[in-house]
Amino acid sequence: MSRLSDKPFASFLRFVVFGGGVGVLSSFAVAMLAVVMPWGLSNALVTAVSTVLCTELHARYTFGKKRGAGWREHWQSAGSAGAAYVVTSLAVYLLHLVQSSPGMLTEQVVYLGASGLAGVGRFLVLRLFVFAGRQERGARPLGQPVRANVPVLAA
């Protein structure tokens, strides 16, 4: 039985451990890279790398697919990560509008808070759409022909 059928709270805890752990490490990486490049660019680079890593971790452990993520899952996960990138960037941008030179600690608190909120949204998208599996949602797998169950009438 797939872990996807686990209670949502159990998979959410796994999501927090893997995604949150990578997220905290990513926040430090963004701060360090922002010293040598614009913050938005450092956030984009770290988001791209951490998304690939997290998608693999979530496929294997959070949602129990027992295999790595496929291209479809990576692209769909990248879409949800893109939305999270917009949320975190907007939060830090608004911080800089309110406070012209916030300290690194303040920036980290805002970044991690926005990441947490975006993470809840990502969990829902990943659980309900990306890793739900085509069979579990009632759709047929790509490339499988449609078979009609129509009774044959004898003449």
C-alpha positions, 0 to 999 in steps of 0.5 A: 500500500502506498504511503499516499494512503497514510493519514495526511498528518503522517505525510505532512510530518515527513514533508516538514522533516524533509522539506523543512530541513532542506528549506532551513539549509536553503535559507542559509545558502540564499543569505550566503549567496546574496553577499556576492549576487542580488538576493533575487538571483540567489533565491532563484538558484537555491530554489531550483537546486532545492526543488530537485532535491526535495522532489526526489525526497518527497517521491521516495519518502514523504509520499512513498512512491518507492522510486525517484520522481519522474519528469512529470512530477519534477515539472509539476513540483517546479510549478509549485516551487515557482509559486513559492519563489514568488511568495518568498521574494514578495515577502522579502521585497515588502520587508525592504519597502517597510524597512530599508536596511533590515538585518540578516536575522529579520530577513531570515525570519520573514523568508522562513515565515513566507517559506512555511506558508508557501510550504503548506500550499506546496504540500497540498499541491504535491499530495493531491495532484503531483504524487497522487498518481493517475490511477488514484485520481481515476485517470488513465496512464499516458499512452494507455488506450481507452477501452470501452466497456460496452456490451456486445448485442447478439443479432 
